[in-house]
Amino acid sequence: MAKVLRCSDLGTGCPKEIRAATEDELLKLAAEHAEKDHGISVAMIPPSMLAMVKAAIKDE
């Protein structure tokens, strides 16, 4: 079952939806999106934000 993350579910107002086959792959794509589109360096993502992202991942 595919996984989906809607950036707007994190309160950003960003319409980006990220889909991947696995949670690990989705987290990698989400980190790339955060850096490219939101200017958030992967190294600067606090554990609390990572937990929010993981909680927002849904099965598709």
C-alpha distance matrix in Angstrom:
0.0 3.8 6.7 10.0 13.5 16.4 19.6 21.6 20.0 21.9 25.2 25.8 26.3 24.3 22.3 19.9 16.2 14.2 10.7 9.3 6.8 8.2 10.4 13.4 13.0 12.5 15.6 17.5 17.0 17.9 21.0 22.1 21.9 23.8 26.5 26.9 26.8 27.9 30.1 28.5 28.9 26.2 29.0 30.0 26.8 27.9 25.8 26.0 24.3 21.5 21.0 20.9 18.3 16.0 16.7 15.8 12.2 10.0 6.5 6.4
3.8 0.0 3.8 6.8 10.4 13.3 16.4 18.7 17.4 19.3 22.5 22.8 23.1 21.0 18.9 16.3 12.6 10.4 6.9 5.8 4.5 6.6 8.6 11.6 10.4 9.4 12.8 14.6 13.6 14.6 17.8 18.6 18.3 20.4 23.0 23.2 23.1 24.3 26.6 25.3 25.8 23.2 26.3 27.3 24.2 25.6 24.0 24.1 22.0 19.4 19.4 19.0 16.0 14.3 15.4 13.9 10.2 8.6 5.9 5.3
6.7 3.8 0.0 3.8 7.0 10.3 13.1 15.5 14.1 15.7 19.0 19.4 20.1 18.1 16.5 14.0 10.4 8.2 5.6 5.4 5.9 6.3 6.5 9.8 9.2 7.1 10.0 12.4 11.6 11.7 15.0 16.3 15.7 17.4 20.3 20.8 20.5 21.3 23.7 22.1 22.8 20.3 23.3 24.0 20.8 22.1 20.5 20.5 18.3 15.8 15.8 15.2 12.2 10.7 11.8 10.2 6.5 5.7 4.7 5.5
10.0 6.8 3.8 0.0 3.8 6.6 9.7 11.9 10.9 12.8 15.8 16.0 16.4 14.4 12.7 10.4 6.8 5.6 4.5 6.7 8.8 9.4 8.7 11.7 10.7 7.5 10.1 12.5 10.8 10.1 13.8 15.0 13.5 15.2 18.3 18.6 17.7 18.6 21.3 20.0 21.3 19.3 22.6 22.8 19.6 21.1 20.1 19.6 16.9 15.1 15.4 13.9 10.8 10.5 11.3 8.6 5.7 5.3 6.3 6.2
13.5 10.4 7.0 3.8 0.0 3.8 6.2 8.7 7.8 9.2 12.3 12.4 13.3 11.4 10.5 8.4 5.7 5.2 6.6 9.0 11.7 11.4 9.7 12.1 11.4 7.7 9.0 11.7 9.9 8.0 11.6 13.1 11.2 12.2 15.7 16.3 15.0 15.3 18.2 16.8 18.5 16.8 20.0 19.8 16.5 18.1 17.4 16.6 13.7 12.4 13.0 11.0 7.9 8.7 9.5 6.3 4.9 6.5 9.0 9.6
16.4 13.3 10.3 6.6 3.8 0.0 3.8 5.3 5.4 7.6 9.7 9.7 9.9 8.3 7.1 6.1 4.5 6.4 8.9 12.0 15.0 15.1 13.4 15.7 14.8 11.0 12.0 14.3 12.0 9.6 13.0 14.2 11.4 12.2 15.8 16.0 13.9 14.1 17.5 16.7 19.0 18.0 21.3 20.5 17.4 19.1 18.9 17.6 14.4 14.1 14.7 11.9 9.4 11.3 11.3 7.6 7.8 8.8 11.6 11.5
19.6 16.4 13.1 9.7 6.2 3.8 0.0 3.8 5.3 5.6 7.4 6.4 7.4 5.6 6.4 5.6 6.2 7.9 11.2 14.1 17.3 17.0 14.9 16.4 15.6 11.9 11.9 13.9 11.7 8.6 11.3 12.5 9.4 9.3 13.0 13.3 11.0 10.6 14.1 13.3 16.0 15.6 18.8 17.6 14.8 16.7 17.2 15.8 12.3 12.7 13.9 10.9 8.7 11.6 12.0 8.7 9.8 11.8 14.9 15.1
21.6 18.7 15.5 11.9 8.7 5.3 3.8 0.0 3.8 5.2 5.2 5.2 4.9 5.1 5.9 7.3 8.3 11.0 14.0 17.2 20.2 20.1 17.9 19.8 19.2 15.5 15.5 17.6 15.5 12.4 14.9 16.1 12.8 12.3 15.9 16.1 13.2 12.5 16.1 15.7 18.8 18.7 21.7 20.0 17.2 18.6 19.2 17.2 13.9 15.1 15.6 12.1 10.9 13.8 13.2 9.7 11.7 13.1 16.3 16.4
20.0 17.4 14.1 10.9 7.8 5.4 5.3 3.8 0.0 3.8 5.5 7.4 8.2 8.8 9.3 10.0 9.7 11.7 14.0 16.8 19.4 18.8 16.3 18.6 18.6 14.9 14.8 17.6 16.0 12.8 15.4 17.3 14.5 13.8 17.6 18.4 15.9 14.9 18.2 17.0 19.8 19.1 21.8 20.2 16.9 17.7 17.6 15.3 12.5 13.4 13.1 9.5 8.9 11.3 9.9 6.6 9.2 10.5 14.1 14.9
21.9 19.3 15.7 12.8 9.2 7.6 5.6 5.2 3.8 0.0 3.8 5.7 8.1 8.9 10.7 11.0 11.4 12.7 15.5 17.8 20.5 19.4 16.5 18.2 18.5 14.9 13.8 16.5 15.4 11.8 13.5 15.8 13.3 11.6 15.3 16.7 14.4 12.6 15.5 14.0 16.8 16.3 18.7 16.7 13.6 14.3 14.5 12.1 9.2 10.8 11.0 7.3 7.1 10.4 9.6 7.2 10.2 12.6 16.3 17.5
25.2 22.5 19.0 15.8 12.3 9.7 7.4 5.2 5.5 3.8 0.0 3.8 5.8 8.1 10.5 11.9 13.2 15.2 18.3 21.0 23.9 23.0 20.2 21.8 21.9 18.3 17.3 19.7 18.2 14.6 16.2 18.1 15.1 13.3 16.7 17.7 14.8 12.8 15.9 15.0 18.3 18.5 20.8 18.3 15.6 16.3 17.1 14.4 11.7 14.0 14.2 10.5 10.8 14.1 13.1 10.7 13.8 15.8 19.4 20.3
25.8 22.8 19.4 16.0 12.4 9.7 6.4 5.2 7.4 5.7 3.8 0.0 3.8 5.2 8.5 9.9 12.1 14.1 17.6 20.4 23.7 23.0 20.5 21.6 21.2 17.7 16.7 18.5 16.7 13.2 14.5 15.7 12.5 10.8 13.9 14.5 11.3 9.4 12.8 12.5 16.0 16.8 19.4 17.0 14.8 16.3 17.7 15.6 12.4 14.5 15.7 12.3 11.8 15.4 15.2 12.5 15.0 17.2 20.6 21.1
26.3 23.1 20.1 16.4 13.3 9.9 7.4 4.9 8.2 8.1 5.8 3.8 0.0 3.8 6.4 9.1 11.6 14.5 17.9 21.1 24.5 24.4 22.2 23.7 22.9 19.2 19.0 20.5 18.2 15.1 16.9 17.6 14.0 13.1 16.1 15.9 12.3 11.3 15.0 15.4 19.0 19.9 22.7 20.5 18.4 20.0 21.4 19.2 16.0 17.8 18.8 15.3 14.5 17.9 17.4 14.3 16.4 18.0 21.1 21.0
24.3 21.0 18.1 14.4 11.4 8.3 5.6 5.1 8.8 8.9 8.1 5.2 3.8 0.0 3.8 5.6 8.8 11.5 15.1 18.3 21.8 22.0 20.2 21.4 20.1 16.6 16.6 17.8 15.0 12.4 14.3 14.5 10.7 10.6 13.5 12.8 9.3 9.3 13.1 13.8 17.1 17.9 21.1 19.4 17.5 19.7 21.0 19.5 15.9 17.1 18.7 15.5 13.8 17.1 17.3 14.0 15.4 17.0 19.8 19.4
22.3 18.9 16.5 12.7 10.5 7.1 6.4 5.9 9.3 10.7 10.5 8.5 6.4 3.8 0.0 3.8 6.5 9.9 13.1 16.7 20.2 20.9 19.7 21.2 19.6 16.1 16.9 18.1 15.0 12.9 15.6 15.4 11.7 12.7 15.6 14.5 11.3 12.3 16.0 16.8 19.7 20.1 23.5 22.3 20.1 22.4 23.3 21.9 18.3 18.9 20.2 17.1 15.0 17.7 17.8 14.2 14.9 15.8 18.1 17.1
19.9 16.3 14.0 10.4 8.4 6.1 5.6 7.3 10.0 11.0 11.9 9.9 9.1 5.6 3.8 0.0 3.8 6.5 10.0 13.4 17.0 17.8 16.7 18.0 16.0 12.7 13.8 14.6 11.3 9.7 12.6 12.1 8.6 10.4 13.3 12.1 9.6 11.2 14.7 15.2 17.6 17.6 21.2 20.5 18.3 20.9 21.7 20.9 17.2 17.2 18.8 16.2 13.4 15.9 16.7 13.2 13.2 14.3 16.4 15.5
16.2 12.6 10.4 6.8 5.7 4.5 6.2 8.3 9.7 11.4 13.2 12.1 11.6 8.8 6.5 3.8 0.0 3.8 6.6 10.3 13.7 14.7 13.9 15.7 13.8 10.4 12.2 13.5 10.4 9.2 12.8 12.8 10.0 12.0 15.1 14.4 12.6 14.0 17.3 17.1 19.2 18.4 22.0 21.7 19.1 21.4 21.5 20.8 17.4 16.7 17.9 15.6 12.5 14.1 15.0 11.5 10.5 11.2 12.8 11.7
14.2 10.4 8.2 5.6 5.2 6.4 7.9 11.0 11.7 12.7 15.2 14.1 14.5 11.5 9.9 6.5 3.8 0.0 3.8 6.9 10.5 11.4 10.8 12.3 10.0 6.8 9.2 10.2 7.1 6.9 10.6 10.6 8.8 11.2 14.0 13.6 12.8 14.4 17.1 16.5 17.8 16.5 20.1 20.4 17.8 20.2 20.1 20.0 16.7 15.2 16.7 15.2 11.6 12.6 14.3 11.4 9.5 10.6 11.8 11.1
10.7 6.9 5.6 4.5 6.6 8.9 11.2 14.0 14.0 15.5 18.3 17.6 17.9 15.1 13.1 10.0 6.6 3.8 0.0 3.8 7.1 8.8 9.3 11.2 8.8 6.3 9.8 10.9 8.4 9.2 12.8 12.9 11.9 14.5 17.0 16.7 16.4 18.0 20.5 19.7 20.6 18.7 22.2 22.9 20.2 22.4 21.7 21.8 18.9 16.9 17.9 16.8 13.3 13.3 14.9 12.4 9.5 9.7 9.6 8.6
9.3 5.8 5.4 6.7 9.0 12.0 14.1 17.2 16.8 17.8 21.0 20.4 21.1 18.3 16.7 13.4 10.3 6.9 3.8 0.0 3.8 5.6 7.2 8.6 6.0 5.0 8.9 9.6 8.2 10.0 12.9 13.2 13.3 15.8 17.9 18.0 18.4 20.0 21.9 20.7 21.0 18.6 21.8 23.1 20.4 22.5 21.5 22.2 19.6 17.0 18.1 17.8 14.2 13.3 15.5 13.9 10.4 10.8 10.0 9.6
6.8 4.5 5.9 8.8 11.7 15.0 17.3 20.2 19.4 20.5 23.9 23.7 24.5 21.8 20.2 17.0 13.7 10.5 7.1 3.8 0.0 3.8 7.1 8.7 6.9 7.4 10.9 11.7 11.3 13.2 15.8 16.3 16.8 19.2 21.2 21.5 22.0 23.5 25.3 23.8 23.8 21.0 24.0 25.5 22.7 24.5 23.0 23.8 21.7 18.7 19.4 19.5 16.2 14.5 16.6 15.6 11.8 11.5 9.7 9.6
8.2 6.6 6.3 9.4 11.4 15.1 17.0 20.1 18.8 19.4 23.0 23.0 24.4 22.0 20.9 17.8 14.7 11.4 8.8 5.6 3.8 0.0 3.8 5.4 5.3 6.2 8.7 10.1 10.8 12.2 14.3 15.6 16.5 18.2 20.2 21.2 21.9 22.8 24.3 22.4 22.1 19.0 21.6 23.1 20.3 21.7 19.9 21.0 19.2 15.9 16.4 17.2 14.1 11.9 14.3 14.0 10.4 10.9 9.7 11.1
10.4 8.6 6.5 8.7 9.7 13.4 14.9 17.9 16.3 16.5 20.2 20.5 22.2 20.2 19.7 16.7 13.9 10.8 9.3 7.2 7.1 3.8 0.0 3.8 5.5 5.0 6.1 8.6 9.8 10.2 12.1 14.2 15.0 16.0 18.2 19.7 20.3 20.6 22.1 19.8 19.6 16.4 18.8 20.1 17.0 18.1 16.2 17.2 15.6 12.2 12.6 13.6 10.6 8.2 11.0 11.1 7.8 9.5 9.6 11.8
13.4 11.6 9.8 11.7 12.1 15.7 16.4 19.8 18.6 18.2 21.8 21.6 23.7 21.4 21.2 18.0 15.7 12.3 11.2 8.6 8.7 5.4 3.8 0.0 3.8 5.4 5.2 6.4 8.8 9.8 10.7 12.6 14.3 15.3 16.8 18.5 19.8 20.2 21.0 18.6 17.7 14.3 16.5 18.4 15.8 17.2 15.5 17.3 15.7 12.1 13.4 14.9 11.9 10.0 13.4 13.8 11.0 13.1 13.4 15.3
13.0 10.4 9.2 10.7 11.4 14.8 15.6 19.2 18.6 18.5 21.9 21.2 22.9 20.1 19.6 16.0 13.8 10.0 8.8 6.0 6.9 5.3 5.5 3.8 0.0 3.8 5.5 5.2 6.4 8.6 10.0 10.9 12.5 14.3 15.7 16.7 18.0 19.1 20.1 18.3 17.6 14.6 17.4 19.3 17.0 19.0 18.0 19.6 17.4 14.2 15.9 16.7 13.2 12.1 15.4 14.8 11.8 13.6 13.5 14.5
12.5 9.4 7.1 7.5 7.7 11.0 11.9 15.5 14.9 14.9 18.3 17.7 19.2 16.6 16.1 12.7 10.4 6.8 6.3 5.0 7.4 6.2 5.0 5.4 3.8 0.0 3.8 5.4 5.1 6.0 8.5 9.9 10.4 12.1 14.2 15.2 15.8 16.7 18.2 16.5 16.5 13.9 17.0 18.2 15.5 17.6 16.7 17.6 15.0 12.2 13.8 13.9 10.2 9.6 12.6 11.4 8.6 10.7 11.4 12.4
15.6 12.8 10.0 10.1 9.0 12.0 11.9 15.5 14.8 13.8 17.3 16.7 19.0 16.6 16.9 13.8 12.2 9.2 9.8 8.9 10.9 8.7 6.1 5.2 5.5 3.8 0.0 3.8 5.5 4.9 6.1 8.6 9.7 10.2 12.3 14.1 15.0 15.1 16.2 13.9 13.6 10.6 13.5 14.7 11.9 13.9 13.1 14.4 11.9 8.9 11.1 11.7 8.2 8.0 11.6 11.1 9.2 12.2 13.7 15.3
17.5 14.6 12.4 12.5 11.7 14.3 13.9 17.6 17.6 16.5 19.7 18.5 20.5 17.8 18.1 14.6 13.5 10.2 10.9 9.6 11.7 10.1 8.6 6.4 5.2 5.4 3.8 0.0 3.8 5.4 5.2 6.4 8.7 9.9 10.9 12.4 14.1 14.8 15.3 13.4 12.5 9.6 12.6 14.5 12.6 15.2 15.0 16.9 14.3 11.5 14.3 15.0 11.5 11.8 15.3 14.7 12.8 15.5 16.6 17.7
17.0 13.6 11.6 10.8 9.9 12.0 11.7 15.5 16.0 15.4 18.2 16.7 18.2 15.0 15.0 11.3 10.4 7.1 8.4 8.2 11.3 10.8 9.8 8.8 6.4 5.1 5.5 3.8 0.0 3.8 5.4 5.1 6.2 8.6 10.0 10.5 11.7 13.2 14.3 13.2 13.1 11.1 14.6 16.0 14.1 17.0 17.2 18.4 15.3 13.1 15.8 15.6 11.9 12.8 15.9 14.3 12.4 14.8 15.9 16.3
17.9 14.6 11.7 10.1 8.0 9.6 8.6 12.4 12.8 11.8 14.6 13.2 15.1 12.4 12.9 9.7 9.2 6.9 9.2 10.0 13.2 12.2 10.2 9.8 8.6 6.0 4.9 5.4 3.8 0.0 3.8 5.4 5.0 6.1 8.6 9.8 10.2 10.7 12.3 10.8 11.4 9.6 13.2 13.8 11.4 14.2 14.6 15.2 11.9 10.2 12.9 12.2 8.6 10.3 13.2 11.5 10.5 13.4 15.4 16.2
21.0 17.8 15.0 13.8 11.6 13.0 11.3 14.9 15.4 13.5 16.2 14.5 16.9 14.3 15.6 12.6 12.8 10.6 12.8 12.9 15.8 14.3 12.1 10.7 10.0 8.5 6.1 5.2 5.4 3.8 0.0 3.8 5.4 5.0 6.2 8.6 10.0 9.9 10.4 8.3 8.1 6.0 9.6 10.6 8.8 12.1 13.0 14.4 11.3 9.7 13.1 13.1 10.0 11.8 15.0 14.0 13.4 16.6 18.7 19.8
22.1 18.6 16.3 15.0 13.1 14.2 12.5 16.1 17.3 15.8 18.1 15.7 17.6 14.5 15.4 12.1 12.8 10.6 12.9 13.2 16.3 15.6 14.2 12.6 10.9 9.9 8.6 6.4 5.1 5.4 3.8 0.0 3.8 5.5 5.3 6.0 8.3 9.6 9.8 9.1 8.8 7.8 11.5 12.7 11.8 15.4 16.7 18.1 14.8 13.5 16.8 16.5 13.3 15.2 18.3 16.8 15.8 18.7 20.4 20.9
21.9 18.3 15.7 13.5 11.2 11.4 9.4 12.8 14.5 13.3 15.1 12.5 14.0 10.7 11.7 8.6 10.0 8.8 11.9 13.3 16.8 16.5 15.0 14.3 12.5 10.4 9.7 8.7 6.2 5.0 5.4 3.8 0.0 3.8 5.4 5.2 5.6 7.2 8.8 8.8 10.0 9.8 13.6 13.8 12.5 16.0 17.4 17.9 14.3 13.6 16.7 15.6 12.4 14.9 17.4 15.2 14.8 17.4 19.5 19.6
23.8 20.4 17.4 15.2 12.2 12.2 9.3 12.3 13.8 11.6 13.3 10.8 13.1 10.6 12.7 10.4 12.0 11.2 14.5 15.8 19.2 18.2 16.0 15.3 14.3 12.1 10.2 9.9 8.6 6.1 5.0 5.5 3.8 0.0 3.8 5.7 5.6 5.0 6.3 5.3 7.3 7.6 11.1 10.6 9.3 12.7 14.6 15.0 11.4 11.4 14.7 13.5 11.0 14.0 16.3 14.6 15.0 18.1 20.7 21.4
26.5 23.0 20.3 18.3 15.7 15.8 13.0 15.9 17.6 15.3 16.7 13.9 16.1 13.5 15.6 13.3 15.1 14.0 17.0 17.9 21.2 20.2 18.2 16.8 15.7 14.2 12.3 10.9 10.0 8.6 6.2 5.3 5.4 3.8 0.0 3.8 5.9 5.7 4.7 4.6 5.1 6.6 9.8 9.8 9.9 13.7 16.1 17.1 13.8 13.7 17.3 16.7 14.3 17.0 19.7 18.2 18.4 21.6 23.9 24.5
26.9 23.2 20.8 18.6 16.3 16.0 13.3 16.1 18.4 16.7 17.7 14.5 15.9 12.8 14.5 12.1 14.4 13.6 16.7 18.0 21.5 21.2 19.7 18.5 16.7 15.2 14.1 12.4 10.5 9.8 8.6 6.0 5.2 5.7 3.8 0.0 3.8 6.0 5.9 7.7 8.7 10.2 13.4 13.6 13.7 17.4 19.7 20.4 16.9 16.9 20.3 19.3 16.6 19.3 21.8 19.9 19.8 22.5 24.6 24.6
26.8 23.1 20.5 17.7 15.0 13.9 11.0 13.2 15.9 14.4 14.8 11.3 12.3 9.3 11.3 9.6 12.6 12.8 16.4 18.4 22.0 21.9 20.3 19.8 18.0 15.8 15.0 14.1 11.7 10.2 10.0 8.3 5.6 5.6 5.9 3.8 0.0 3.8 5.9 8.2 10.5 12.2 15.4 14.7 14.3 17.7 20.0 20.1 16.4 16.9 19.9 18.2 15.8 18.9 20.9 18.5 18.8 21.4 23.8 23.7
27.9 24.3 21.3 18.6 15.3 14.1 10.6 12.5 14.9 12.6 12.8 9.4 11.3 9.3 12.3 11.2 14.0 14.4 18.0 20.0 23.5 22.8 20.6 20.2 19.1 16.7 15.1 14.8 13.2 10.7 9.9 9.6 7.2 5.0 5.7 6.0 3.8 0.0 3.8 5.5 8.8 10.9 13.7 12.1 11.7 14.9 17.5 17.3 13.7 14.9 17.9 16.1 14.4 17.8 19.5 17.5 18.5 21.5 24.3 24.6
30.1 26.6 23.7 21.3 18.2 17.5 14.1 16.1 18.2 15.5 15.9 12.8 15.0 13.1 16.0 14.7 17.3 17.1 20.5 21.9 25.3 24.3 22.1 21.0 20.1 18.2 16.2 15.3 14.3 12.3 10.4 9.8 8.8 6.3 4.7 5.9 5.9 3.8 0.0 3.8 6.3 9.4 11.5 10.2 11.0 14.3 17.4 17.8 14.6 15.7 19.1 17.9 16.3 19.5 21.6 20.1 21.0 24.2 26.9 27.5
28.5 25.3 22.1 20.0 16.8 16.7 13.3 15.7 17.0 14.0 15.0 12.5 15.4 13.8 16.8 15.2 17.1 16.5 19.7 20.7 23.8 22.4 19.8 18.6 18.3 16.5 13.9 13.4 13.2 10.8 8.3 9.1 8.8 5.3 4.6 7.7 8.2 5.5 3.8 0.0 3.8 6.3 8.4 6.7 7.2 10.6 13.6 14.3 11.2 12.2 15.7 15.0 13.5 16.7 18.9 17.9 18.9 22.3 25.2 26.2
28.9 25.8 22.8 21.3 18.5 19.0 16.0 18.8 19.8 16.8 18.3 16.0 19.0 17.1 19.7 17.6 19.2 17.8 20.6 21.0 23.8 22.1 19.6 17.7 17.6 16.5 13.6 12.5 13.1 11.4 8.1 8.8 10.0 7.3 5.1 8.7 10.5 8.8 6.3 3.8 0.0 3.8 5.3 5.2 6.8 10.4 13.3 14.9 12.4 12.6 16.3 16.4 14.9 17.4 20.1 19.6 20.1 23.7 26.2 27.4
26.2 23.2 20.3 19.3 16.8 18.0 15.6 18.7 19.1 16.3 18.5 16.8 19.9 17.9 20.1 17.6 18.4 16.5 18.7 18.6 21.0 19.0 16.4 14.3 14.6 13.9 10.6 9.6 11.1 9.6 6.0 7.8 9.8 7.6 6.6 10.2 12.2 10.9 9.4 6.3 3.8 0.0 3.8 5.4 5.5 9.0 11.1 13.3 11.0 10.1 13.9 14.7 12.8 14.7 17.8 17.7 17.8 21.4 23.7 25.3
29.0 26.3 23.3 22.6 20.0 21.3 18.8 21.7 21.8 18.7 20.8 19.4 22.7 21.1 23.5 21.2 22.0 20.1 22.2 21.8 24.0 21.6 18.8 16.5 17.4 17.0 13.5 12.6 14.6 13.2 9.6 11.5 13.6 11.1 9.8 13.4 15.4 13.7 11.5 8.4 5.3 3.8 0.0 3.8 5.7 8.2 10.5 13.2 11.9 11.3 14.8 16.2 15.0 16.6 19.7 20.1 20.5 24.2 26.5 28.4
30.0 27.3 24.0 22.8 19.8 20.5 17.6 20.0 20.2 16.7 18.3 17.0 20.5 19.4 22.3 20.5 21.7 20.4 22.9 23.1 25.5 23.1 20.1 18.4 19.3 18.2 14.7 14.5 16.0 13.8 10.6 12.7 13.8 10.6 9.8 13.6 14.7 12.1 10.2 6.7 5.2 5.4 3.8 0.0 3.8 6.1 9.5 11.3 9.9 10.5 13.9 14.7 14.2 16.4 18.9 19.2 20.3 24.0 26.8 28.7
26.8 24.2 20.8 19.6 16.5 17.4 14.8 17.2 16.9 13.6 15.6 14.8 18.4 17.5 20.1 18.3 19.1 17.8 20.2 20.4 22.7 20.3 17.0 15.8 17.0 15.5 11.9 12.6 14.1 11.4 8.8 11.8 12.5 9.3 9.9 13.7 14.3 11.7 11.0 7.2 6.8 5.5 5.7 3.8 0.0 3.8 6.6 8.2 6.3 6.8 10.2 10.9 10.4 12.6 15.1 15.5 16.6 20.4 23.3 25.3
27.9 25.6 22.1 21.1 18.1 19.1 16.7 18.6 17.7 14.3 16.3 16.3 20.0 19.7 22.4 20.9 21.4 20.2 22.4 22.5 24.5 21.7 18.1 17.2 19.0 17.6 13.9 15.2 17.0 14.2 12.1 15.4 16.0 12.7 13.7 17.4 17.7 14.9 14.3 10.6 10.4 9.0 8.2 6.1 3.8 0.0 3.8 5.4 5.4 6.5 8.8 10.1 10.9 12.6 14.5 15.7 17.3 21.0 24.0 26.4
25.8 24.0 20.5 20.1 17.4 18.9 17.2 19.2 17.6 14.5 17.1 17.7 21.4 21.0 23.3 21.7 21.5 20.1 21.7 21.5 23.0 19.9 16.2 15.5 18.0 16.7 13.1 15.0 17.2 14.6 13.0 16.7 17.4 14.6 16.1 19.7 20.0 17.5 17.4 13.6 13.3 11.1 10.5 9.5 6.6 3.8 0.0 3.8 5.5 5.0 6.1 8.7 9.8 10.4 12.3 14.3 15.6 19.2 22.1 24.8
26.0 24.1 20.5 19.6 16.6 17.6 15.8 17.2 15.3 12.1 14.4 15.6 19.2 19.5 21.9 20.9 20.8 20.0 21.8 22.2 23.8 21.0 17.2 17.3 19.6 17.6 14.4 16.9 18.4 15.2 14.4 18.1 17.9 15.0 17.1 20.4 20.1 17.3 17.8 14.3 14.9 13.3 13.2 11.3 8.2 5.4 3.8 0.0 3.8 5.5 5.1 6.4 8.8 10.0 10.6 12.6 14.8 18.2 21.4 24.2
24.3 22.0 18.3 16.9 13.7 14.4 12.3 13.9 12.5 9.2 11.7 12.4 16.0 15.9 18.3 17.2 17.4 16.7 18.9 19.6 21.7 19.2 15.6 15.7 17.4 15.0 11.9 14.3 15.3 11.9 11.3 14.8 14.3 11.4 13.8 16.9 16.4 13.7 14.6 11.2 12.4 11.0 11.9 9.9 6.3 5.4 5.5 3.8 0.0 3.8 5.3 5.0 6.2 8.6 9.8 10.6 12.8 16.4 19.7 22.0
21.5 19.4 15.8 15.1 12.4 14.1 12.7 15.1 13.4 10.8 14.0 14.5 17.8 17.1 18.9 17.2 16.7 15.2 16.9 17.0 18.7 15.9 12.2 12.1 14.2 12.2 8.9 11.5 13.1 10.2 9.7 13.5 13.6 11.4 13.7 16.9 16.9 14.9 15.7 12.2 12.6 10.1 11.3 10.5 6.8 6.5 5.0 5.5 3.8 0.0 3.8 5.4 5.0 6.2 8.6 9.9 11.0 14.7 17.6 20.1
21.0 19.4 15.8 15.4 13.0 14.7 13.9 15.6 13.1 11.0 14.2 15.7 18.8 18.7 20.2 18.8 17.9 16.7 17.9 18.1 19.4 16.4 12.6 13.4 15.9 13.8 11.1 14.3 15.8 12.9 13.1 16.8 16.7 14.7 17.3 20.3 19.9 17.9 19.1 15.7 16.3 13.9 14.8 13.9 10.2 8.8 6.1 5.1 5.3 3.8 0.0 3.8 5.4 5.1 6.1 8.7 10.2 13.6 16.5 19.5
20.9 19.0 15.2 13.9 11.0 11.9 10.9 12.1 9.5 7.3 10.5 12.3 15.3 15.5 17.1 16.2 15.6 15.2 16.8 17.8 19.5 17.2 13.6 14.9 16.7 13.9 11.7 15.0 15.6 12.2 13.1 16.5 15.6 13.5 16.7 19.3 18.2 16.1 17.9 15.0 16.4 14.7 16.2 14.7 10.9 10.1 8.7 6.4 5.0 5.4 3.8 0.0 3.8 5.5 5.1 6.3 9.0 12.2 15.7 18.3
18.3 16.0 12.2 10.8 7.9 9.4 8.7 10.9 8.9 7.1 10.8 11.8 14.5 13.8 15.0 13.4 12.5 11.6 13.3 14.2 16.2 14.1 10.6 11.9 13.2 10.2 8.2 11.5 11.9 8.6 10.0 13.3 12.4 11.0 14.3 16.6 15.8 14.4 16.3 13.5 14.9 12.8 15.0 14.2 10.4 10.9 9.8 8.8 6.2 5.0 5.4 3.8 0.0 3.8 5.4 5.2 6.6 10.3 13.6 15.8
16.0 14.3 10.7 10.5 8.7 11.3 11.6 13.8 11.3 10.4 14.1 15.4 17.9 17.1 17.7 15.9 14.1 12.6 13.3 13.3 14.5 11.9 8.2 10.0 12.1 9.6 8.0 11.8 12.8 10.3 11.8 15.2 14.9 14.0 17.0 19.3 18.9 17.8 19.5 16.7 17.4 14.7 16.6 16.4 12.6 12.6 10.4 10.0 8.6 6.2 5.1 5.5 3.8 0.0 3.8 5.4 5.4 8.9 11.6 14.5
16.7 15.4 11.8 11.3 9.5 11.3 12.0 13.2 9.9 9.6 13.1 15.2 17.4 17.3 17.8 16.7 15.0 14.3 14.9 15.5 16.6 14.3 11.0 13.4 15.4 12.6 11.6 15.3 15.9 13.2 15.0 18.3 17.4 16.3 19.7 21.8 20.9 19.5 21.6 18.9 20.1 17.8 19.7 18.9 15.1 14.5 12.3 10.6 9.8 8.6 6.1 5.1 5.4 3.8 0.0 3.8 5.6 8.1 11.3 14.3
15.8 13.9 10.2 8.6 6.3 7.6 8.7 9.7 6.6 7.2 10.7 12.5 14.3 14.0 14.2 13.2 11.5 11.4 12.4 13.9 15.6 14.0 11.1 13.8 14.8 11.4 11.1 14.7 14.3 11.5 14.0 16.8 15.2 14.6 18.2 19.9 18.5 17.5 20.1 17.9 19.6 17.7 20.1 19.2 15.5 15.7 14.3 12.6 10.6 9.9 8.7 6.3 5.2 5.4 3.8 0.0 3.8 6.3 10.0 12.3
12.2 10.2 6.5 5.7 4.9 7.8 9.8 11.7 9.2 10.2 13.8 15.0 16.4 15.4 14.9 13.2 10.5 9.5 9.5 10.4 11.8 10.4 7.8 11.0 11.8 8.6 9.2 12.8 12.4 10.5 13.4 15.8 14.8 15.0 18.4 19.8 18.8 18.5 21.0 18.9 20.1 17.8 20.5 20.3 16.6 17.3 15.6 14.8 12.8 11.0 10.2 9.0 6.6 5.4 5.6 3.8 0.0 3.8 7.0 9.4
10.0 8.6 5.7 5.3 6.5 8.8 11.8 13.1 10.5 12.6 15.8 17.2 18.0 17.0 15.8 14.3 11.2 10.6 9.7 10.8 11.5 10.9 9.5 13.1 13.6 10.7 12.2 15.5 14.8 13.4 16.6 18.7 17.4 18.1 21.6 22.5 21.4 21.5 24.2 22.3 23.7 21.4 24.2 24.0 20.4 21.0 19.2 18.2 16.4 14.7 13.6 12.2 10.3 8.9 8.1 6.3 3.8 0.0 3.8 6.3
6.5 5.9 4.7 6.3 9.0 11.6 14.9 16.3 14.1 16.3 19.4 20.6 21.1 19.8 18.1 16.4 12.8 11.8 9.6 10.0 9.7 9.7 9.6 13.4 13.5 11.4 13.7 16.6 15.9 15.4 18.7 20.4 19.5 20.7 23.9 24.6 23.8 24.3 26.9 25.2 26.2 23.7 26.5 26.8 23.3 24.0 22.1 21.4 19.7 17.6 16.5 15.7 13.6 11.6 11.3 10.0 7.0 3.8 0.0 3.8
6.4 5.3 5.5 6.2 9.6 11.5 15.1 16.4 14.9 17.5 20.3 21.1 21.0 19.4 17.1 15.5 11.7 11.1 8.6 9.6 9.6 11.1 11.8 15.3 14.5 12.4 15.3 17.7 16.3 16.2 19.8 20.9 19.6 21.4 24.5 24.6 23.7 24.6 27.5 26.2 27.4 25.3 28.4 28.7 25.3 26.4 24.8 24.2 22.0 20.1 19.5 18.3 15.8 14.5 14.3 12.3 9.4 6.3 3.8 0.0
